[in-house]
Amino acid sequence: MLLPILQQVTRFQDSPAFRTATDVVTGQHLLKAASANALALLQQSEDLGEARVGLLVPADHRFPAALWGIWQAGGIAVPMCLSATDPEWEYCFDDAGVSAVLTSAHLLDRLRPLCEARGIRLLCCANPAGDPPADLVTDAAALPAVSTDRRAMILYTSGTTSRPKGVVTTHACIQAQIESLVQAWDWQSTDRIPLFLPLHHIHGIINVVSCALYCGALIDPFDGFEPQAVLQRLQQDAFTVFMAVPTIYVRLIRMIEQLPLAERQSVCHAFARLRLMVSGSAALPASVHAHWYALTGQMLLERYGMTEIGMALSNPLRGERRPGAVGVPLPGVDAVLYDEHGGQITEEHQPGEIRIRGAAVFREYWQRPEATAAAFRDGWFCTGDVAVLEQGYFRILGRQSVDIIKSGGYKLSALEIEATLLEHPAVRECAVVGLADETWGEAVAAAMVLQPGCQLDLPQLKEWCRERLSYYKLPKQLLICEALPRNAMGKVVKPQVQQLFTQRSEEGQVS
């Protein structure tokens, strides 16, 4: 029997699922390509038995076919960033113990030496826009029975350690995440949504692709965020739902305000016709919320989630949407605040850590039992985010840990970036912090002590980093100093580092 998620897709198998510039791909095309991928992965075996399969496929119709193929074969999907560096891919391969990689033709040559060095099978995914064999089954006849309590996916997220952790979700977790959003945001088969978010994060995988396909909605994929192409399709009434990170809304505001008056009005009216616009993955500045409403008449719906829990809180679809607030618990989610002494907070306006409980919460951090145990208290997941309750709505105040930077919709580990920067021959010491930034939410900033006689500026540092860090992890500010502020135990005091940037910026010493 097919997994419940795929059973749901069969209800809409004759309806368009993806619309590209050259093809319309139906649910049936996706299911047939998924079966082809599953059979290729299985070869002569009956069940992958939760073997990890790397997933490096473009953010279009090939992605769900590859993801579902891994699931149908009994494997665990490990989606990875297409723009990552080779060392970042190698880390995920090694940490997850990947035994096979499913990818697209244009990445085969680059991946081949990495996979051959580890004995990893490298396969090219089936293209749903092509013609899978007509005799391929789309039911369980030639495929293993996969129960919903089995592990389904590992997503890598930055934590308080220096390297990313693998967040393990089961099929049941994923289904709970999807069903909660479908109910809360009233997804319909008539919905149409653009896809320009990367598919190695929960935002794109669950909120956009999975919710849309679960309801028979239509996805319009783009090669990353292409403002001109997106706005052109928007004005053709191609969308009913729009989901983006705050950075994209900032870019759209700047772009719209540079348009000639008639075109600006056309774009703003097109946005006004959408039934739902969502902002997430980072805090949306109240000024951006107000600016967007003034331009388009759309009250952006802010929500709150994490890789470990899916979406947990949301402003209402129908009802008051408060700028700066992330709303109330979603269906199937319990959310509470706890103070630093472990006591539950019942009064409003008292800050505390958000803790979450529900079927959507992840199972474990991959092969990190101590980190998993530390993340839970009495069955509640400890998010590390501090919030207050204001008239029943949660408002996020910030992170408990200054080692997590939320920039442009990504959650980054300052310690991981520091570890890379310390490999630079000119760098003796460094501390990475996040600085408030209206465009990025937080900008990555690096304070450094250089080796004697060495010099380094921001352009040089960025150029050196490009082969070692993904573009969104690159420092946006650099401060060279004689010493980093440390406490009595010799630990760098990050708040004081942030103050250094503010002070030196006023003195014009930050590049």
Secondary structure, 3 states (H helix, E strand, C coil): CCCHHHHHHHCCCCCEEEECCCCEEEHHHHHHHHHHHHHHHHCCCCCCCCCEEEEECCCCCHHHHHHHHHHHCCCEEEECCCCCCHHHHHHHHHHHCCCEEEECHHHHHHHHHHHHCCCCEEEECCCCCCCCCCCCCCCCCCCCCCCCCCEEEEEEECCCCCCCEEEEEEHHHHHHHHHHHHHHHCCCCCCEEEECCCCCCHHHHHHHHHHHHHCCCEEEECCCCCHHHHHHHHHCCCCCEEEECHHHHHHHHHHHHCCCHHHHHHHHHHHHCCCEEEECCCCCCHHHHHHHHHHHCCCCEEEEEECCCEEEEECCCCCCCCCCCCEEECCCEEEEEECCCCCEECCCCCCEEEEEEECCCCCEECCCHHHHHHCEECCEEEEEEEEEEECCEEEEEEECCCCEEEECCEEEEHHHHHHHHCCCCCEEEEEEEEEEECCCEEEEEEEEEECCCCCCCHHHHHHHHCCCCCHHHCCCEEEECCCCCECCCCCECHHHHHHHHHHHHHCCCCC
